[in-house]
């Protein structure tokens, strides 16, 4: 550094003018506070004090916005089932679904017609009375009535054989519709009036003869009304009553019972040998009553019927007259029906009507009664005899013949 003369002179003059410092005097009074200086810079933070006591809980703040939905929790246990609600309105029908698979084939329908053979073979070698003790199961494998043997069956019997059938003996069918009588007193004319007789398969029952006082005409009863051939052909399940019973008789006896019904069905060939006989005849009447009509016999096979024997369903005889009664009419003939794809008929049938009762001279009496009509089936019943005013008697009528029907066809669907 360069020192100038002016600088030296200035230093000398400063030194010459500086006084010598004396001893320190007593302190003077404190002067007034000066104006505070500016605040110094902040010192470093002190150490944290110990936590103070927890203050009281402040008021709850306003609810904040909902947070995002958390993940679903585990499913809780099912609660108890609540009560059922009201049924809602039925919805619209949905579209039809596709057809299901074809089910398995059903059982052979022929089992219903010819049976399943569960009773085994039927072999009648001696006289047998099914009217007294009837087997429960009539579904046989084969059926044979041997020559010389007789089988008595109740009306309405249906025998089903899955195999061959051979009748060389006799089958007798018991009566079906029962006859009856009027009770009356020949002096007073009083007594119980029995109900109308059963018509069997016919259209109208036989009528009773009229009761009249002495000297007054007592007309005979009408005969029962029969089935036409066309209607008789449709009788394939006749039930328990075949021929109609004869018109009610007087107090001396009952009118004739109607012939019963019998059906024999074969799943194989059915034959009636020349020695074979099947009967369902109407019953005869006692005094003044009508004869019962012949019953119904049906023989049917899925294969063939060979008929060389005899089938009888003729009408019963009317009751004879008496001194107070006119005679009864004969019963109408019944129905014999053969059905199979092949029919061979060399035998005979009897569906004739029954004969009327014989006339007896009538004497004067307080009361008299006309004869009753015969029952009907395939044939009309004969009318009853009439007693006229002068005690003359008009005889009763013959029963009309019934029907022998041959149907060449497979009968399976008909039964």
C-alpha positions in Angstrom: 0.0 0.0 0.0 1.2 3.5 -0.9 1.2 6.1 2.1 0.8 9.7 1.0 2.2 12.7 2.9 -1.3 13.9 3.5 -2.2 10.8 5.3 0.8 11.1 7.6 -0.1 14.6 8.5 -3.6 13.7 9.3 -2.6 11.0 11.7 -0.2 13.3 13.6 -2.8 15.9 14.1 -5.3 13.3 15.4 -2.8 12.1 17.9 -2.0 15.6 19.2 -5.5 16.5 19.8 -6.6 13.4 21.8 -6.9 14.1 25.7 -5.6 11.9 28.5 -8.4 9.8 30.2 -8.9 10.5 34.0 -10.3 8.2 36.7 -13.9 7.1 36.4 -16.4 9.3 38.2 -19.5 8.1 40.0 -22.2 6.8 38.0 -24.8 9.2 37.0 -28.5 8.6 37.1 -29.9 6.3 34.7 -31.1 7.9 31.6 -34.4 7.4 30.1 -35.0 4.1 28.2 -34.2 4.5 24.7 -36.4 3.4 21.9 -36.5 -0.4 21.9 -34.3 -1.8 19.3 -35.6 -4.2 16.7 -36.4 -7.7 17.8 -33.6 -10.0 17.7 -33.7 -13.1 15.7 -35.8 -16.0 17.1 -33.9 -18.3 19.2 -33.7 -22.1 18.7 -36.9 -24.0 19.9 -36.8 -25.1 23.4 -37.3 -28.7 24.4 -40.9 -30.0 24.3 -42.7 -29.8 27.6 -44.5 -32.8 29.1 -48.1 -33.3 27.7 -50.7 -31.4 29.5 -53.9 -33.0 30.8 -56.5 -34.1 28.1 -59.0 -31.4 27.5 -62.7 -32.0 27.3 -64.1 -33.6 24.1 -65.1 -31.0 21.6 -68.4 -31.1 19.8 -68.8 -33.6 17.0 -67.7 -32.2 13.7 -69.9 -32.3 10.7 -70.2 -35.7 8.9 -67.6 -36.0 6.3 -68.4 -37.3 2.8 -69.0 -41.1 2.5 -65.9 -43.0 1.9 -65.5 -45.5 -0.9 -67.5 -48.8 -0.4 -65.4 -51.4 1.2 -65.2 -55.0 0.0 -68.2 -57.3 0.8 -68.0 -59.1 4.1 -68.6 -62.8 4.5 -72.2 -64.0 4.1 -73.9 -64.3 7.5 -76.2 -67.2 8.5 -79.6 -67.4 6.9 -82.3 -65.7 8.9 -85.6 -67.4 9.8 -88.1 -67.8 6.9 -90.5 -65.0 6.8 -94.3 -65.4 6.3 -95.3 -66.2 2.7 -96.2 -63.2 0.7 -99.4 -62.8 -1.2 -99.6 -64.8 -4.4 -98.6 -62.7 -7.3 -100.4 -62.4 -10.6 -100.1 -65.3 -13.0 -97.4 -64.7 -15.5 -97.8 -65.1 -19.2 -97.6 -68.6 -20.5 -94.1 -69.5 -21.6 -93.3 -70.9 -25.0 -94.0 -74.6 -25.4 -90.8 -76.6 -24.8 -89.5 -79.3 -27.2 -91.2 -82.7 -27.1 -89.7 -85.2 -24.7 -88.3 -88.5 -25.7 -90.8 -91.3 -26.5 -91.6 -93.3 -23.4 -91.3 -97.1 -23.2 -94.0 -99.2 -24.8 -97.0 -100.0 -22.5 -98.2 -103.4 -21.6 -99.9 -105.4 -24.3 -103.5 -104.3 -24.4 -104.6 -107.9 -25.1 -103.8 -108.8 -21.5 -106.9 -106.8 -20.5 -109.1 -108.9 -22.9 -107.7 -112.4 -22.7 -106.1 -112.2 -19.3 -102.5 -112.7 -18.3 -102.8 -116.5 -17.5 -101.9 -115.8 -13.8 -104.5 -118.4 -12.6 -102.8 -121.2 -14.6 -104.8 -123.8 -16.6 -108.5 -124.4 -16.0 -109.4 -128.1 -16.1 -113.0 -129.0 -15.2 -113.2 -132.8 -15.1 -116.1 -133.2 -12.6 -119.3 -131.3 -11.7 -118.3 -128.0 -10.3 -120.5 -125.3 -8.8 -119.0 -121.8 -9.1 -122.3 -120.3 -8.0 -121.5 -121.6 -4.5 -117.7 -121.0 -4.5 -116.3 -118.7 -7.2 -112.6 -118.5 -7.9 -111.1 -115.0 -7.3 -108.9 -115.1 -10.4 -110.5 -116.0 -13.8 -107.4 -115.4 -16.0 -106.3 -118.8 -17.2 -103.7 -120.0 -19.6 -105.9 -122.8 -21.1 -109.6 -123.6 -20.4 -111.1 -127.1 -20.7 -114.5 -128.5 -19.7 -114.2 -132.2 -20.2 -116.9 -134.3 -21.7 -119.4 -135.5 -19.0 -118.5 -132.7 -16.6 -120.7 -129.8 -15.7 -119.7 -126.3 -14.7 -122.4 -124.1 -13.0 -121.5 -120.4 -13.1 -123.3 -117.4 -11.8 -124.8 -114.8 -14.1 -122.2 -112.2 -15.2 -119.3 -114.7 -15.3 -116.4 -113.7 -17.7 -113.7 -116.3 -18.2 -110.4 -115.1 -19.9 -108.0 -117.6 -21.4 -104.7 -116.5 -23.0 -104.5 -119.8 -24.8 -106.8 -122.4 -26.3 -110.3 -123.1 -25.1 -112.1 -126.4 -25.4 -115.7 -127.1 -24.2 -116.7 -130.7 -24.5 -118.9 -130.8 -21.4 -121.7 -128.6 -20.1 -121.7 -125.1 -18.9 -124.9 -124.0 -17.1 -125.4 -120.3 -16.5 -127.5 -119.4 -13.4 -130.4 -116.9 -13.7 -129.9 -113.2 -13.5 -133.0 -110.9 -13.2 -135.3 -112.4 -10.6 -139.0 -112.8 -11.0 -141.6 -111.7 -8.4 -145.2 -111.9 -7.5 -148.2 -109.7 -6.4 -149.7 -110.4 -3.0 -153.4 -110.0 -2.9 -156.4 -111.3 -1.1 -159.0 -113.0 -3.3 -161.8 -111.8 -1.1 -160.9 -108.2 -0.5 -158.5 -107.6 -3.3 -156.0 -106.0 -0.9 -152.4 -106.9 -0.3 -148.8 -105.7 -1.0 -147.9 -104.6 -4.5 -144.4 -105.9 -5.4 -142.1 -103.6 -7.4 -141.7 -103.9 -11.2 -139.6 -106.7 -12.5 -136.0 -106.3 -13.8 -135.9 -105.9 -17.6 -132.4 -107.3 -18.0 -130.8 -106.1 -21.3 -134.3 -105.4 -22.8 -135.8 -102.0 -23.4 -139.0 -102.4 -21.2 -139.9 -104.8 -18.5 -142.9 -107.1 -18.7 -146.1 -105.8 -17.3 -148.4 -107.5 -14.7 -151.9 -108.5 -15.4 -154.7 -106.2 -14.2 -156.7 -106.9 -11.1 -160.4 -106.4 -11.5 -163.6 -107.1 -9.5 -165.8 -110.0 -10.5 -167.8 -109.4 -13.7 -165.3 -106.8 -14.9 -162.7 -107.4 -17.6 -159.2 -108.1 -16.4 -156.7 -107.4 -19.2 -153.4 -109.2 -19.5 -150.0 -107.5 -19.0 -147.8 -106.5 -21.9 -144.7 -108.5 -22.8 -141.3 -106.9 -22.4 -139.7 -105.0 -25.3 -136.8 -106.7 -27.0 -133.5 -105.5 -28.6 -133.3 -105.2 -32.4 -130.6 -107.3 -34.1 -128.4 -104.2 -34.5 -128.7 -103.3 -30.8 -128.2 -106.9 -29.7 -124.9 -107.0 -31.7 -123.6 -104.2 -29.4 -124.2 -106.2 -26.2 -120.7 -107.3 -25.5 -120.5 -106.6 -21.7 -124.0 -107.4 -20.6 -123.4 -107.4 -16.9 -125.2 -109.4 -14.3 -128.7 -109.5 -15.8 -129.4 -110.9 -19.3 -133.0 -111.8 -20.0 -135.7 -109.8 -18.4 -137.9 -111.4 -15.7 -141.5 -112.3 -16.5 -144.3 -110.1 -15.4 -145.3 -110.4 -11.7 -147.5 -113.4 -10.9 -150.4 -113.9 -8.6 -150.2 -115.0 -5.0 -149.7 -118.7 -5.9 -146.2 -118.3 -7.3 -143.4 -116.1 -8.8 -142.9 -115.1 -12.4 -140.0 -116.6 -14.4 -136.4 -115.4 -13.7 -134.5 -114.0 -16.7 -131.6 -116.1 -18.1 -128.1 -115.1 -17.0 -125.1 -113.9 -18.9 -121.8 -115.7 -19.8 -118.8 -114.6 -21.7 -115.9 -116.8 -22.7 -112.8 -115.1 -24.3 -109.9 -117.0 -25.9 -106.5 -115.6 -27.0 -106.1 -118.7 -29.2 -108.5 -121.1 -30.9 -111.9 -121.7 -29.1 -113.9 -124.8 -29.8 -117.2 -126.2 -28.6 -117.2 -130.0 -29.3 -120.3 -131.8 -30.5 -120.8 -133.0 -26.9 -120.5 -129.4 -25.6 -123.5 -127.6 -24.3 -123.8 -124.0 -22.9 -127.2 -122.9 -21.5 -128.6 -119.6 -20.2 -132.3 -120.2 -20.4 -135.1 -118.1 -19.0 -137.0 -119.5 -16.0 -140.6 -120.9 -16.1 -143.4 -119.2 -14.3 -146.0 -120.4 -11.8 -149.7 -119.6 -12.0 -150.5 -116.5 -14.1 -146.9 -115.1 -14.2 -144.9 -114.4 -17.4 -141.9 -116.6 -18.4 -138.4 -115.2 -18.0 -136.5 -114.3 -21.2 -133.4 -116.1 -22.4 -130.0 -114.8 -21.4 -126.9 -113.8 -23.2 -124.0 -116.1 -24.3 -120.9 -114.6 -25.9 -118.0 -116.8 -27.3 -115.1 -114.7 -28.7 -111.6 -115.6 -29.9 -108.7 -113.7 -31.3 -108.0 -116.6 -33.7 -111.0 -118.8 -34.4 -114.3 -120.3 -33.1 -115.2 -123.8 -34.0 -118.8 -124.4 -32.8 -120.1 -128.0 -33.2 -122.1 -128.2 -29.9 -125.3 -126.5 -28.7 -125.9 -123.1 -27.1 -129.3 -122.5 -25.6 -130.9 -119.2 -24.4 -134.6 -119.8 -24.9 -137.4 -118.1 -23.1 -139.2 -119.6 -20.2 -142.8 -120.9 -20.2 -145.6 -118.7 -19.0 -147.6 -119.7 -15.9 -150.9 -121.5 -16.4 -154.3 -120.0 -15.5 -156.5 -120.8 -12.6 -160.2 -120.2 -11.6 -159.2 -116.6 -10.8 -156.2 -116.0 -13.1 -155.5 -115.9 -16.8 -152.3 -117.5 -18.1 -149.0 -115.7 -18.4 -147.1 -115.0 -21.6 -143.9 -116.9 -22.7 -140.5 -115.3 -22.3 -138.6 -113.9 -25.3 -135.6 -115.8 -26.7 -132.1 -114.7 -25.7 -128.9 -113.8 -27.5 -126.0 -116.0 -28.7 -123.1 -114.2 -30.2 -119.9 -115.8 -31.8 -117.0 -113.5 -32.7 -113.7 -114.5 -34.3 -111.7 -113.8 -37.6 -112.6 -117.4 -38.6 -116.0 -119.0 -37.7 -116.9 -122.6 -38.3 -120.4 -123.4 -37.2 -121.8 -126.9 -37.5 -123.7 -127.0 -34.2 -127.1 -125.6 -33.2 -128.5 -122.8 -31.1 -131.8 -122.4 -29.3 -133.0 -118.8 -28.9 -136.7 -119.7 -29.2 -139.4 -117.8 -27.3 -141.2 -119.6 -24.4 -144.6 -121.1 -24.7 -147.6 -119.4 -23.0 -149.3 -120.9 -20.0 -152.4 -123.1 -20.4 -155.9 -121.7 -20.1 -158.0 -122.8 -17.1 -161.7 -122.1 -16.9 -162.5 -119.1 -14.7 -165.4 -119.2 -12.2 -167.3 -116.3 -10.8 -165.4 -114.6 -8.0 -165.1 -111.4 -6.1 -161.8 -110.6 -7.9 -159.9 -111.9 -10.9 -156.5 -111.0 -12.5 -155.3 -111.0 -16.1 -152.1 -113.0 -16.9 -148.7 -111.2 -16.9 -146.5 -110.7 -19.9 -143.3 -112.6 -20.6 -139.8 -111.0 -20.1 -137.8 -109.8 -23.1 -134.2 -110.1 -24.3 -133.3 -110.6 -28.0 -137.0 -111.5 -28.5 -140.2 -109.8 -27.3 -142.1 -111.4 -24.4 -145.6 -112.8 -25.0 -148.6 -110.9 -23.7 -150.6 -112.2 -20.8 -154.1 -113.7 -21.1 -157.3 -111.7 -20.5 -160.4 -112.6 -18.5 -163.6 -111.1 -20.1 -166.8 -110.0 -18.4 -168.5 -113.3 -18.9 -165.6 -115.2 -17.4 -164.3 -116.3 -20.8 -160.5 -116.3 -21.1 -158.3 -115.2 -24.0 -155.1 -117.2 -24.0 -151.6 -115.6 -23.5 -149.0 -115.0 -26.2 -145.9 -117.0 -27.3 -142.5 -115.4 -26.6 -140.7 -114.2 -29.8 -137.4 -115.7 -30.9 -134.1 -114.0 -30.0 -130.9 -113.6 -32.0 -128.1 -115.9 -33.1 -125.3 -113.5 -34.2 -122.0 -114.4 -36.1 -119.4 -111.6 -36.3 -116.4 -112.5 -38.5 -113.7 -110.2 -37.2 -111.0 -109.9 -34.6 -113.0 -109.0 -31.4 -110.0 -107.7 -29.4 -110.8 -104.0 -29.8 -114.5 -104.6 -29.0 -113.8 -105.7 -25.4 
